[in-house]
Amino acid sequence: MTQVRPGQWTKSSYSGASGGECVEVALGQPMVPLRDSKRAEDGPVIEFGRSAFAAFLGAVREG
């Protein structure tokens, strides 16, 4: 797993303001880790390769 310092996580601008849909990403890593900010300390982290992350974002944009 990629080691990410706490200050490297960024909350998605598309996350809900009410706190129900909170996704954080840590860019600038060899892999692109994502996590649920509501479970930042004990929750799982999923990692994407850069090309897979780009494909994921493209699929999200397309709906």
A tleap script that builds the chain and sets N, CA, C and O, in Angstrom:
source leaprc.protein.ff14SB
mol = sequence {
  NMET THR GLN VAL ARG PRO GLY GLN TRP THR
  LYS SER SER TYR SER GLY ALA SER GLY GLY
  GLU CYS VAL GLU VAL ALA LEU GLY GLN PRO
  MET VAL PRO LEU ARG ASP SER LYS ARG ALA
  GLU ASP GLY PRO VAL ILE GLU PHE GLY ARG
  SER ALA PHE ALA ALA PHE LEU GLY ALA VAL
  ARG GLU CGLY
}
set mol.1.N position { 0.840 -1.188 0.000 }
set mol.1.CA position { 0.000 0.000 0.000 }
set mol.1.C position { 0.878 1.242 0.000 }
set mol.1.O position { 1.933 1.257 0.634 }
set mol.2.N position { 0.458 2.263 -0.692 }
set mol.2.CA position { 1.163 3.532 -0.746 }
set mol.2.C position { 1.091 4.216 0.613 }
set mol.2.O position { 0.028 4.270 1.232 }
set mol.3.N position { 2.216 4.735 1.073 }
set mol.3.CA position { 2.228 5.483 2.328 }
set mol.3.C position { 1.847 6.935 2.040 }
set mol.3.O position { 2.504 7.607 1.245 }
set mol.4.N position { 0.791 7.414 2.686 }
set mol.4.CA position { 0.296 8.771 2.465 }
set mol.4.C position { 0.260 9.495 3.801 }
set mol.4.O position { -0.346 9.018 4.760 }
set mol.5.N position { 0.909 10.641 3.857 }
set mol.5.CA position { 0.867 11.450 5.078 }
set mol.5.C position { -0.497 12.125 5.175 }
set mol.5.O position { -1.126 12.387 4.150 }
set mol.6.N position { -0.965 12.410 6.388 }
set mol.6.CA position { -2.305 13.005 6.551 }
set mol.6.C position { -2.549 14.266 5.735 }
set mol.6.O position { -3.653 14.447 5.222 }
set mol.7.N position { -1.576 15.132 5.597 }
set mol.7.CA position { -1.760 16.383 4.863 }
set mol.7.C position { -1.840 16.219 3.360 }
set mol.7.O position { -2.140 17.181 2.653 }
set mol.8.N position { -1.580 15.026 2.855 }
set mol.8.CA position { -1.611 14.800 1.415 }
set mol.8.C position { -3.000 14.453 0.903 }
set mol.8.O position { -3.224 14.482 -0.307 }
set mol.9.N position { -3.933 14.128 1.779 }
set mol.9.CA position { -5.285 13.775 1.352 }
set mol.9.C position { -6.071 15.037 1.033 }
set mol.9.O position { -5.991 16.030 1.756 }
set mol.10.N position { -6.834 14.990 -0.057 }
set mol.10.CA position { -7.671 16.114 -0.480 }
set mol.10.C position { -9.088 15.610 -0.691 }
set mol.10.O position { -9.299 14.604 -1.368 }
set mol.11.N position { -10.064 16.310 -0.110 }
set mol.11.CA position { -11.466 15.938 -0.277 }
set mol.11.C position { -11.932 16.354 -1.671 }
set mol.11.O position { -11.645 17.462 -2.124 }
set mol.12.N position { -12.638 15.477 -2.332 }
set mol.12.CA position { -13.161 15.756 -3.663 }
set mol.12.C position { -14.103 16.954 -3.629 }
set mol.12.O position { -14.901 17.106 -2.705 }
set mol.13.N position { -13.999 17.798 -4.646 }
set mol.13.CA position { -14.903 18.949 -4.743 }
set mol.13.C position { -16.331 18.509 -5.047 }
set mol.13.O position { -17.261 19.303 -4.910 }
set mol.14.N position { -16.517 17.263 -5.456 }
set mol.14.CA position { -17.843 16.729 -5.733 }
set mol.14.C position { -18.466 16.049 -4.521 }
set mol.14.O position { -19.599 15.573 -4.597 }
set mol.15.N position { -17.749 15.996 -3.410 }
set mol.15.CA position { -18.301 15.389 -2.202 }
set mol.15.C position { -19.431 16.253 -1.673 }
set mol.15.O position { -19.385 17.479 -1.773 }
set mol.16.N position { -20.429 15.620 -1.118 }
set mol.16.CA position { -21.580 16.344 -0.608 }
set mol.16.C position { -21.243 17.221 0.584 }
set mol.16.O position { -20.422 16.841 1.420 }
set mol.17.N position { -21.856 18.372 0.672 }
set mol.17.CA position { -21.614 19.310 1.771 }
set mol.17.C position { -22.139 18.782 3.096 }
set mol.17.O position { -21.661 19.192 4.153 }
set mol.18.N position { -23.118 17.876 3.059 }
set mol.18.CA position { -23.707 17.358 4.293 }
set mol.18.C position { -22.857 16.263 4.927 }
set mol.18.O position { -23.175 15.796 6.021 }
set mol.19.N position { -21.796 15.851 4.270 }
set mol.19.CA position { -20.907 14.839 4.837 }
set mol.19.C position { -21.262 13.415 4.480 }
set mol.19.O position { -20.593 12.487 4.933 }
set mol.20.N position { -22.298 13.215 3.682 }
set mol.20.CA position { -22.720 11.869 3.340 }
set mol.20.C position { -21.929 11.216 2.225 }
set mol.20.O position { -21.864 9.990 2.145 }
set mol.21.N position { -21.333 12.016 1.370 }
set mol.21.CA position { -20.610 11.486 0.212 }
set mol.21.C position { -19.213 12.097 0.185 }
set mol.21.O position { -18.961 13.048 -0.556 }
set mol.22.N position { -18.324 11.562 0.977 }
set mol.22.CA position { -17.005 12.168 1.129 }
set mol.22.C position { -15.913 11.244 0.632 }
set mol.22.O position { -15.640 10.204 1.232 }
set mol.23.N position { -15.299 11.628 -0.459 }
set mol.23.CA position { -14.215 10.853 -1.035 }
set mol.23.C position { -12.956 11.715 -0.974 }
set mol.23.O position { -12.986 12.900 -1.307 }
set mol.24.N position { -11.857 11.111 -0.548 }
set mol.24.CA position { -10.575 11.807 -0.524 }
set mol.24.C position { -9.592 11.089 -1.426 }
set mol.24.O position { -9.625 9.866 -1.562 }
set mol.25.N position { -8.716 11.871 -2.042 }
set mol.25.CA position { -7.705 11.339 -2.943 }
set mol.25.C position { -6.357 11.928 -2.534 }
set mol.25.O position { -6.290 13.047 -2.024 }
set mol.26.N position { -5.309 11.186 -2.756 }
set mol.26.CA position { -3.955 11.678 -2.502 }
set mol.26.C position { -3.192 11.642 -3.818 }
set mol.26.O position { -2.702 10.593 -4.235 }
set mol.27.N position { -3.098 12.791 -4.463 }
set mol.27.CA position { -2.397 12.877 -5.738 }
set mol.27.C position { -0.901 13.037 -5.495 }
set mol.27.O position { -0.479 13.327 -4.376 }
set mol.28.N position { -0.117 12.853 -6.516 }
set mol.28.CA position { 1.327 12.989 -6.393 }
set mol.28.C position { 1.999 11.734 -5.882 }
set mol.28.O position { 3.158 11.776 -5.470 }
set mol.29.N position { 1.294 10.624 -5.901 }
set mol.29.CA position { 1.815 9.337 -5.466 }
set mol.29.C position { 2.063 8.470 -6.696 }
set mol.29.O position { 1.494 8.734 -7.755 }
set mol.30.N position { 2.898 7.443 -6.578 }
set mol.30.CA position { 3.064 6.520 -7.706 }
set mol.30.C position { 1.740 5.832 -8.071 }
set mol.30.O position { 1.443 5.625 -9.247 }
set mol.31.N position { 0.964 5.489 -7.064 }
set mol.31.CA position { -0.384 4.968 -7.248 }
set mol.31.C position { -1.324 6.077 -6.769 }
set mol.31.O position { -0.897 6.968 -6.036 }
set mol.32.N position { -2.591 6.036 -7.171 }
set mol.32.CA position { -3.552 7.056 -6.751 }
set mol.32.C position { -4.494 6.428 -5.734 }
set mol.32.O position { -5.404 5.693 -6.117 }
set mol.33.N position { -4.296 6.703 -4.429 }
set mol.33.CA position { -5.157 6.132 -3.399 }
set mol.33.C position { -6.422 6.962 -3.183 }
set mol.33.O position { -6.391 8.191 -3.227 }
set mol.34.N position { -7.538 6.260 -2.949 }
set mol.34.CA position { -8.819 6.884 -2.612 }
set mol.34.C position { -9.315 6.281 -1.310 }
set mol.34.O position { -9.042 5.120 -1.006 }
set mol.35.N position { -10.051 7.087 -0.536 }
set mol.35.CA position { -10.644 6.579 0.694 }
set mol.35.C position { -11.920 7.342 1.005 }
set mol.35.O position { -12.167 8.415 0.456 }
set mol.36.N position { -12.714 6.782 1.878 }
set mol.36.CA position { -13.922 7.411 2.398 }
set mol.36.C position { -13.495 8.259 3.585 }
set mol.36.O position { -12.984 7.726 4.570 }
set mol.37.N position { -13.694 9.568 3.509 }
set mol.37.CA position { -13.205 10.447 4.570 }
set mol.37.C position { -13.913 10.221 5.900 }
set mol.37.O position { -13.392 10.596 6.950 }
set mol.38.N position { -15.094 9.611 5.866 }
set mol.38.CA position { -15.789 9.327 7.122 }
set mol.38.C position { -15.116 8.187 7.878 }
set mol.38.O position { -15.345 8.014 9.075 }
set mol.39.N position { -14.286 7.410 7.182 }
set mol.39.CA position { -13.563 6.284 7.803 }
set mol.39.C position { -12.069 6.436 7.537 }
set mol.39.O position { -11.379 5.459 7.247 }
set mol.40.N position { -11.584 7.652 7.638 }
set mol.40.CA position { -10.197 7.953 7.277 }
set mol.40.C position { -9.182 7.181 8.113 }
set mol.40.O position { -8.145 6.773 7.591 }
set mol.41.N position { -9.453 6.978 9.370 }
set mol.41.CA position { -8.474 6.322 10.239 }
set mol.41.C position { -8.477 4.805 10.119 }
set mol.41.O position { -7.420 4.176 10.163 }
set mol.42.N position { -9.663 4.212 9.966 }
set mol.42.CA position { -9.740 2.749 10.013 }
set mol.42.C position { -10.338 2.112 8.764 }
set mol.42.O position { -10.443 0.889 8.676 }
set mol.43.N position { -10.723 2.930 7.813 }
set mol.43.CA position { -11.373 2.395 6.627 }
set mol.43.C position { -10.391 1.948 5.564 }
set mol.43.O position { -9.195 2.229 5.647 }
set mol.44.N position { -10.902 1.254 4.574 }
set mol.44.CA position { -10.047 0.760 3.495 }
set mol.44.C position { -9.601 1.883 2.557 }
set mol.44.O position { -10.238 2.933 2.470 }
set mol.45.N position { -8.522 1.642 1.878 }
set mol.45.CA position { -8.003 2.531 0.842 }
set mol.45.C position { -7.926 1.704 -0.430 }
set mol.45.O position { -7.394 0.594 -0.429 }
set mol.46.N position { -8.458 2.248 -1.509 }
set mol.46.CA position { -8.364 1.574 -2.801 }
set mol.46.C position { -7.347 2.355 -3.630 }
set mol.46.O position { -7.362 3.586 -3.639 }
set mol.47.N position { -6.472 1.645 -4.319 }
set mol.47.CA position { -5.443 2.298 -5.114 }
set mol.47.C position { -5.623 1.983 -6.598 }
set mol.47.O position { -5.933 0.856 -6.983 }
set mol.48.N position { -5.422 3.005 -7.408 }
set mol.48.CA position { -5.480 2.890 -8.851 }
set mol.48.C position { -4.111 3.208 -9.432 }
set mol.48.O position { -3.392 4.046 -8.887 }
set mol.49.N position { -3.740 2.561 -10.518 }
set mol.49.CA position { -2.625 3.043 -11.321 }
set mol.49.C position { -3.077 4.337 -11.985 }
set mol.49.O position { -4.275 4.597 -12.091 }
set mol.50.N position { -2.132 5.139 -12.427 }
set mol.50.CA position { -2.514 6.443 -13.007 }
set mol.50.C position { -3.443 6.308 -14.213 }
set mol.50.O position { -4.415 7.057 -14.316 }
set mol.51.N position { -3.175 5.383 -15.117 }
set mol.51.CA position { -4.034 5.234 -16.300 }
set mol.51.C position { -5.408 4.698 -15.911 }
set mol.51.O position { -6.415 5.100 -16.493 }
set mol.52.N position { -5.457 3.803 -14.940 }
set mol.52.CA position { -6.748 3.288 -14.476 }
set mol.52.C position { -7.547 4.395 -13.796 }
set mol.52.O position { -8.767 4.457 -13.949 }
set mol.53.N position { -6.872 5.273 -13.044 }
set mol.53.CA position { -7.564 6.384 -12.386 }
set mol.53.C position { -8.126 7.350 -13.428 }
set mol.53.O position { -9.242 7.847 -13.276 }
set mol.54.N position { -7.361 7.615 -14.480 }
set mol.54.CA position { -7.851 8.484 -15.554 }
set mol.54.C position { -9.082 7.871 -16.218 }
set mol.54.O position { -10.036 8.582 -16.533 }
set mol.55.N position { -9.066 6.563 -16.430 }
set mol.55.CA position { -10.231 5.882 -17.015 }
set mol.55.C position { -11.422 5.942 -16.066 }
set mol.55.O position { -12.555 6.140 -16.505 }
set mol.56.N position { -11.175 5.773 -14.765 }
set mol.56.CA position { -12.228 5.870 -13.751 }
set mol.56.C position { -12.874 7.251 -13.783 }
set mol.56.O position { -14.100 7.364 -13.794 }
set mol.57.N position { -12.051 8.307 -13.797 }
set mol.57.CA position { -12.599 9.667 -13.837 }
set mol.57.C position { -13.396 9.903 -15.114 }
set mol.57.O position { -14.445 10.546 -15.082 }
set mol.58.N position { -12.906 9.387 -16.234 }
set mol.58.CA position { -13.638 9.533 -17.489 }
set mol.58.C position { -14.993 8.851 -17.430 }
set mol.58.O position { -15.980 9.388 -17.934 }
set mol.59.N position { -15.053 7.683 -16.826 }
set mol.59.CA position { -16.322 6.966 -16.697 }
set mol.59.C position { -17.275 7.714 -15.774 }
set mol.59.O position { -18.478 7.757 -16.031 }
set mol.60.N position { -16.756 8.299 -14.711 }
set mol.60.CA position { -17.604 9.081 -13.788 }
set mol.60.C position { -18.171 10.299 -14.512 }
set mol.60.O position { -19.350 10.620 -14.360 }
set mol.61.N position { -17.353 10.965 -15.283 }
set mol.61.CA position { -17.816 12.154 -16.030 }
set mol.61.C position { -18.923 11.797 -17.019 }
set mol.61.O position { -19.858 12.572 -17.221 }
set mol.62.N position { -18.809 10.625 -17.631 }
set mol.62.CA position { -19.798 10.203 -18.631 }
set mol.62.C position { -21.098 9.713 -17.996 }
set mol.62.O position { -22.123 9.594 -18.667 }
set mol.63.N position { -21.041 9.436 -16.710 }
set mol.63.CA position { -22.237 9.003 -16.001 }
set mol.63.C position { -22.352 7.530 -15.995 }
set mol.63.O position { -23.306 6.988 -15.438 }
savepdb mol mol.pdb
quit
